[in-house]
Amino acid sequence: MQTLLDLQDEFADALLSAATPVPSSLKGASLRRADRRFAVYRNNVAVSLVEALGARFPVVKRLVGEEFFRAMAHAFVSREPPLSPLLIHYGETFPAFIEEFDAAKPLPYLSDVARLEFARGRAYHAADVEPLPRAAFAALPAGRIGSARVTLHPSVGIIASRFPVLSIWEVNQDQAVRAVPHWGAEAAVIARPFLEVETRLLLPGSDVFLLALQAGSTIAEAVEMATAAASDFNASDGLAMLIGAHLAVDTSTKFAS
């Protein structure tokens, strides 16, 4: 005898795969009618998830076109159904899926555009936390700012790409056809310290600097890592970005001796 969990697993497996038989537990006036009704429900669920992905990744959709996007999204939905009832979390693995999707290989930048778009969605739904005022950094003990550890805002996301990912995203915000101003590596920081999600281009090494801070490094350690990654990294520019973009919500009050 099947348990409730068995029935749920059978139903979920059949729901997102047209090749899977209709669950044996379904009852109707006839098996044929149950098949038809389940097929309609199955199609509605798949269409809803594809539309949710289209709303979450509008620039990816625009870059490849409606038909291509729907086919790619449907393949993703079939392979990776939602694990949570909250659709705001759905699509986190979509960029990695795009990277391996054979038909998308001619557009190698597409997965990074998707990562940027997901980071913007995650920032939008992140917790509301008051960012540190600029004066908080000025109050740090003179000459010892390098020993401080900084807690970044929960909305902060850092995207680094070998492609001009932010420029591609920016020129695809409306129907006007515009060329990307340059073709090269770009990094961006996404955050929502106040009401609106902000996306900013980062100077060389600043992505490494912010990622190091996010991982718990001191400011001095983050500067060292950023300089090793980009010889033209400027610590003053990195700090100016951190403070000016309101990316921090706390600094440690204990300093290394």
RATA-V336896 format. One record per residue. N is the residue number from 0. PHI is phi as a letter, one per 30 degrees, with the letter a starting at -180 (* if undefined). OMEGA is omega in whole degrees, 0 to 359 (none if undefined). Layout:
BEGIN
n->(N,N)
phi->(PHI,PHI)
omega->(OMEGA,OMEGA)
END
This chain:
BEGIN
n->(0,1,2,3,4,5,6,7,8,9,10,11,12,13,14,15,16,17,18,19,20,21,22,23,24,25,26,27,28,29,30,31,32,33,34,35,36,37,38,39,40,41,42,43,44,45,46,47,48,49,50,51,52,53,54,55,56,57,58,59,60,61,62,63,64,65,66,67,68,69,70,71,72,73,74,75,76,77,78,79,80,81,82,83,84,85,86,87,88,89,90,91,92,93,94,95,96,97,98,99,100,101,102,103,104,105,106,107,108,109,110,111,112,113,114,115,116,117,118,119,120,121,122,123,124,125,126,127,128,129,130,131,132,133,134,135,136,137,138,139,140,141,142,143,144,145,146,147,148,149,150,151,152,153,154,155,156,157,158,159,160,161,162,163,164,165,166,167,168,169,170,171,172,173,174,175,176,177,178,179,180,181,182,183,184,185,186,187,188,189,190,191,192,193,194,195,196,197,198,199,200,201,202,203,204,205,206,207,208,209,210,211,212,213,214,215,216,217,218,219,220,221,222,223,224,225,226,227,228,229,230,231,232,233,234,235,236,237,238,239,240,241,242,243,244,245,246,247,248,249,250,251,252,253,254,255,256)
phi->(*,d,d,d,d,d,d,d,d,d,d,d,d,d,d,c,b,d,d,d,d,d,e,d,d,d,b,a,d,a,d,d,d,d,e,d,d,d,d,d,d,e,d,d,d,d,d,d,d,d,d,d,d,d,d,d,b,d,d,e,d,d,d,c,j,e,d,d,d,d,d,d,d,d,d,d,e,d,d,b,d,d,c,b,d,c,d,d,c,d,j,d,c,d,e,d,d,e,d,c,d,e,d,c,e,d,c,d,d,d,d,d,d,d,d,d,d,d,d,d,d,d,d,d,c,d,d,d,b,d,d,d,d,e,d,d,d,d,d,d,e,e,i,b,d,d,d,d,c,c,c,d,e,d,d,d,b,b,c,c,b,d,c,d,d,d,d,d,d,d,d,c,d,b,d,d,c,b,d,d,d,a,b,a,d,b,b,b,c,c,a,b,d,b,d,c,d,c,b,b,d,c,d,e,i,d,d,d,e,d,d,d,d,d,d,j,d,d,d,d,d,d,d,d,d,d,d,d,d,b,d,c,d,c,d,d,d,d,d,d,d,e,d,d,c,h,d,c,c,a,b,d,c,c,c,d,d)
omega->(182,174,178,179,178,180,180,179,180,180,181,180,182,187,186,178,180,181,181,181,175,181,183,182,181,180,178,179,177,179,181,180,177,178,183,182,179,179,178,180,178,180,180,179,180,180,180,180,177,179,177,177,178,178,182,184,185,180,175,180,181,182,184,181,185,185,180,182,181,179,180,180,179,177,178,181,181,183,185,178,180,176,181,176,179,184,177,179,186,179,181,180,180,177,179,177,179,181,182,183,189,183,180,183,177,179,187,179,189,182,179,173,178,178,178,181,179,178,177,177,179,178,181,184,181,180,175,178,181,179,178,172,182,182,181,179,178,181,179,181,183,176,183,180,181,181,183,172,186,173,181,178,182,180,187,172,181,180,176,184,173,178,179,191,180,179,178,179,184,183,179,179,178,185,180,179,180,180,172,187,177,180,181,183,175,173,183,172,180,180,174,180,180,186,187,174,180,179,186,174,180,174,182,178,183,177,178,178,182,178,178,177,180,180,176,179,172,179,180,179,179,178,180,180,180,179,177,181,182,185,180,176,180,183,180,178,179,178,179,177,181,184,185,180,177,184,184,175,181,170,180,176,178,183,178,180,none)
END
